[in-house]
Amino acid sequence: MKKIIASLAIAVVVVLGCASCTQQYTARNFGGNMTITLQPGEKLMMATWKEDNLFYLTEPMEEDYVPKTKILRESSSLGILETTIKFVEQR
């Protein structure tokens, strides 16, 4: 019985610890998916990580530009804890 209670207590601490992290921190350090919707009229030029911070460069869309969804993928050597970030452009 004590083992079950101890296991549940550990699970609760882990869940609460992950819930207090930002989506960006969790995606960067533990893998997963994240979606960023850009401001209307902006298009993505480049994205990169610096430590746990995600930086992305945008510029105004041209009149004839068709908004796209762009994906930044991490490819780890072990194939685990990989991150995918979807950037959604909009008019």
C-alpha positions as YAML, in Angstrom:
chain: A
units: angstrom
residues:
- id: 1
  name: MET
  ca: [0.00, 0.00, 0.00]
- id: 2
  name: LYS
  ca: [2.85, 2.37, 0.86]
- id: 3
  name: LYS
  ca: [4.44, 1.73, -2.55]
- id: 4
  name: ILE
  ca: [1.21, 2.69, -4.33]
- id: 5
  name: ILE
  ca: [0.89, 5.92, -2.33]
- id: 6
  name: ALA
  ca: [4.56, 6.76, -2.95]
- id: 7
  name: SER
  ca: [4.14, 6.09, -6.68]
- id: 8
  name: LEU
  ca: [1.05, 8.29, -6.85]
- id: 9
  name: ALA
  ca: [2.82, 11.08, -4.95]
- id: 10
  name: ILE
  ca: [5.74, 10.97, -7.39]
- id: 11
  name: ALA
  ca: [3.37, 11.00, -10.37]
- id: 12
  name: VAL
  ca: [1.53, 14.04, -8.96]
- id: 13
  name: VAL
  ca: [4.81, 15.92, -8.43]
- id: 14
  name: VAL
  ca: [5.97, 15.15, -11.98]
- id: 15
  name: VAL
  ca: [2.63, 16.23, -13.50]
- id: 16
  name: LEU
  ca: [2.55, 19.44, -11.48]
- id: 17
  name: GLY
  ca: [6.17, 20.15, -12.38]
- id: 18
  name: CYS
  ca: [5.48, 19.76, -16.09]
- id: 19
  name: ALA
  ca: [2.25, 21.76, -15.86]
- id: 20
  name: SER
  ca: [4.12, 24.72, -14.39]
- id: 21
  name: CYS
  ca: [6.50, 24.79, -17.37]
- id: 22
  name: THR
  ca: [5.68, 26.87, -20.39]
- id: 23
  name: GLN
  ca: [4.75, 25.11, -23.60]
- id: 24
  name: GLN
  ca: [7.96, 26.39, -25.18]
- id: 25
  name: TYR
  ca: [10.15, 25.05, -22.35]
- id: 26
  name: THR
  ca: [8.40, 21.70, -22.41]
- id: 27
  name: ALA
  ca: [8.68, 21.35, -26.19]
- id: 28
  name: ARG
  ca: [12.37, 22.28, -26.19]
- id: 29
  name: ASN
  ca: [13.45, 20.07, -23.30]
- id: 30
  name: PHE
  ca: [11.05, 17.13, -23.44]
- id: 31
  name: GLY
  ca: [10.02, 17.07, -27.11]
- id: 32
  name: GLY
  ca: [6.51, 17.46, -28.42]
- id: 33
  name: ASN
  ca: [4.46, 19.73, -30.64]
- id: 34
  name: MET
  ca: [3.83, 23.44, -30.47]
- id: 35
  name: THR
  ca: [1.88, 25.83, -32.70]
- id: 36
  name: ILE
  ca: [2.62, 29.53, -33.09]
- id: 37
  name: THR
  ca: [0.10, 31.68, -34.95]
- id: 38
  name: LEU
  ca: [1.86, 34.72, -36.38]
- id: 39
  name: GLN
  ca: [0.34, 38.19, -36.33]
- id: 40
  name: PRO
  ca: [-1.90, 38.91, -39.35]
- id: 41
  name: GLY
  ca: [0.14, 40.12, -42.32]
- id: 42
  name: GLU
  ca: [3.45, 38.64, -41.12]
- id: 43
  name: LYS
  ca: [5.38, 35.84, -42.79]
- id: 44
  name: LEU
  ca: [8.05, 33.67, -41.20]
- id: 45
  name: MET
  ca: [11.60, 34.09, -42.44]
- id: 46
  name: MET
  ca: [13.66, 32.07, -39.94]
- id: 47
  name: ALA
  ca: [13.45, 30.40, -36.52]
- id: 48
  name: THR
  ca: [16.11, 29.22, -34.08]
- id: 49
  name: TRP
  ca: [16.66, 28.26, -30.45]
- id: 50
  name: LYS
  ca: [19.03, 29.96, -28.03]
- id: 51
  name: GLU
  ca: [19.07, 27.84, -24.89]
- id: 52
  name: ASP
  ca: [15.37, 27.46, -23.95]
- id: 53
  name: ASN
  ca: [14.20, 30.51, -25.92]
- id: 54
  name: LEU
  ca: [12.71, 30.38, -29.39]
- id: 55
  name: PHE
  ca: [13.48, 33.31, -31.67]
- id: 56
  name: TYR
  ca: [11.73, 33.78, -35.00]
- id: 57
  name: LEU
  ca: [12.20, 36.42, -37.66]
- id: 58
  name: THR
  ca: [9.18, 37.73, -39.53]
- id: 59
  name: GLU
  ca: [8.57, 40.36, -42.18]
- id: 60
  name: PRO
  ca: [5.45, 41.93, -43.70]
- id: 61
  name: MET
  ca: [3.69, 39.94, -46.42]
- id: 62
  name: GLU
  ca: [3.64, 41.22, -49.97]
- id: 63
  name: GLU
  ca: [0.22, 41.89, -51.51]
- id: 64
  name: ASP
  ca: [0.25, 38.73, -53.65]
- id: 65
  name: TYR
  ca: [1.81, 36.45, -50.98]
- id: 66
  name: VAL
  ca: [-0.25, 33.39, -50.07]
- id: 67
  name: PRO
  ca: [-0.04, 32.57, -46.32]
- id: 68
  name: LYS
  ca: [1.53, 29.19, -45.53]
- id: 69
  name: THR
  ca: [2.04, 26.89, -42.60]
- id: 70
  name: LYS
  ca: [5.75, 26.29, -42.00]
- id: 71
  name: ILE
  ca: [7.18, 23.58, -39.78]
- id: 72
  name: LEU
  ca: [10.44, 23.59, -37.81]
- id: 73
  name: ARG
  ca: [11.49, 20.06, -36.89]
- id: 74
  name: GLU
  ca: [14.20, 18.82, -34.58]
- id: 75
  name: SER
  ca: [15.96, 15.64, -35.60]
- id: 76
  name: SER
  ca: [17.78, 14.09, -32.65]
- id: 77
  name: SER
  ca: [20.44, 11.43, -33.02]
- id: 78
  name: LEU
  ca: [18.43, 8.93, -30.96]
- id: 79
  name: GLY
  ca: [15.06, 9.77, -32.51]
- id: 80
  name: ILE
  ca: [13.44, 10.51, -29.16]
- id: 81
  name: LEU
  ca: [12.35, 13.77, -27.51]
- id: 82
  name: GLU
  ca: [12.01, 15.44, -30.89]
- id: 83
  name: THR
  ca: [10.26, 18.79, -31.18]
- id: 84
  name: THR
  ca: [7.97, 20.02, -33.96]
- id: 85
  name: ILE
  ca: [6.91, 23.66, -34.13]
- id: 86
  name: LYS
  ca: [4.23, 24.73, -36.56]
- id: 87
  name: PHE
  ca: [4.17, 28.41, -37.61]
- id: 88
  name: VAL
  ca: [0.82, 29.48, -39.04]
- id: 89
  name: GLU
  ca: [0.76, 32.61, -41.21]
- id: 90
  name: GLN
  ca: [-2.46, 34.53, -41.73]
- id: 91
  name: ARG
  ca: [-3.70, 37.55, -43.68]
...
